[in-house]
Amino acid sequence: MMESPAGPAEDAPRSGEQESPELHVGIRWQAEDHEWGATGRFEAVVNLFAALRRRNRLRLRYYHLPWESLADQRAPEEICALDTARPAWDVWYSPHCDVTDAALLTLRNSAGHRAPVVYSIHGLPFGAEQFCGGALAAGRFRPYDAIITTSRRSQRSFQSFVESLGRPGPRVELIPWGVDGQLFERAQSRRDGRLRLGIAEDRVVGLYFGRISPMLKADILPLLAEVARRRSELARSRFVLCIAGYFRERWYEQEVRELIAERGLAEMVVLAGPIQREERALLYAAADFAVNLSDVAVENQHLVAFECLAAGLPQIAADWDGLSDAVVDGENGYLVDTYWDDIGADLVPLLDWCKREERCHILAQSVVIDMDILGRRLVELAANERLRAAMSASARAHAEAYRWEIAGERYERLFGELTEQARLADPPREQPFAHLRWQGRRLDTARSATLAASGLELARGERRIERNDYLGQAYPERVISRIVEAFAARGSLSLADLLATLAAEDRGPATRVFLHLLKHGHIAWV
């Protein structure tokens, strides 16, 4: 069996060895991470969190950013607002790379903490590079931070991107998602699966399962055209292609249905529709082999391919990104040559102008899966039951390298290494608004101010400051009340006097509120 691309798991500590101290991990809460979807990374995040909770050394604590609403009742009871002044954890981890997560680096650096910040990325080329590129350019990453990728090729891609920026960046680590092997073992009835799909038991079923989208998955029109071209060869094996999943774009569903009708494929192609989580094992049991295609760069590991391994399904897969980690060519399936090339810098302005999914669609249309090779492999697997059986055994063996326990061990090891590295480093320093000092004059913090008429009304409770939600978060009522009370008690105060009475973490909000009150005439210079 081919070794997992991430390498073998380490052995447990030997008897007598000193156990490592506990690591407290702060995890960014997002409600969708705790929902079971039909497929996809959100379900993988659920399983990852479960694997991390099983690690004896790790203690997890969910946090949310202070301005985020937690009206959602699914939020765990132990969730807390992110407190950068007094962090309750050794590592900050977010299973995402988006704009709000980028704030973690700035918050950490501004507060001077050495806690590593770790992100997972799930796709290139959008979002992750833009976020990380900006953070790298601003010097916000530290050597003890990490970006976790989930496939060998995405690791190489992202590492080359980091190096191209010409400055120190985070570690780029490879830790694939795991797969719940027990869920997909063939304990399910093949007969029940065929009944669910409406496919006769004597047919040979090739399964394409997942999101159906030329923008964010794969364009399956060339696959359908190849099935039509080889109709007579495939018919000898009583082959049927089952396409299961939801159509993301209505216009694309119409194109697929029209092509099936025009090419006379109604007897050879079944559109099974969306599949619920509890039906997935039944779906895999109904299939003889899988067809996994991708021509987009926004999905790295392709989790369905690894579920197919655990279910013992041979696969015909595009030789593209993480699909090449799942399929060992000639052993548990076949890889199909997939091509692209430098498509021209003149495309960049258009990509910047387009929406995210439109950019993905434009790039995907320059990725070519060799359909002639794929067609020959379809005919071969459909006709050779003995070959399918051998590849099935190999697939299950290969899946053992992708158990969630192994993923949990690797996360734990990485968190420990980063924490030790951070402990020996100098505290980070960052002033996120320092560049604005050139825009105008800086406030004389020693100059005294006093309450104006409207400020006195605030102090007596006769007036309130009305603000919208985000201003209320930036200029909190509790801080306004505290400062107004201080002015009422002292008569006059300078900003320097005020800040001297506050803890370090309260000085930023107090400075904002002081300027806000001055701007709106609630306080005035003496």
Secondary structure, DSSP 8 states (H G I E B T S, - for coil): ----TT--------TT------EEEEEE--GGGGS--SSSHHHHHHHHHHHHHT-TTEEEEEEE-TTS----TTS-TT-EE--SSS---SEEEES--SHHHHHHHHHHHHHT----EEEE---SSSSHHHHHHHHHHTT---TT-EEEESSHHHHHHHHHHHHHTTS---EEEE----B-HHHHSTTS-HHHHHHHHT--TTSEEEEEES-B-TTTT---HHHHHHHHHTHHHHHTTTEEEEEES-BS-HHHHHHHHHHHHHTT-TTTEEEEE---GGGHHHHHHH-SEEEE----SS-SS-HHHHHHHHTT--EEEESSTTHHHH--BTTTEEEE-EE-----GGGHHHHHHS-HHHHHHHHHTT-EE-HHHHHHHHHHHHH-HHHHHHHHHHHHHHHGGGBHHHHHHHHHHHHHHHHHHHHTS------TTGGGGGSS----TTSEEEE-HHHHHHHTTS------HHHHHHS-HHHHHHHHHHHHHHSEEEHHHHHHTS-HHHHHHHHHHHHHHHHTTSEEE-
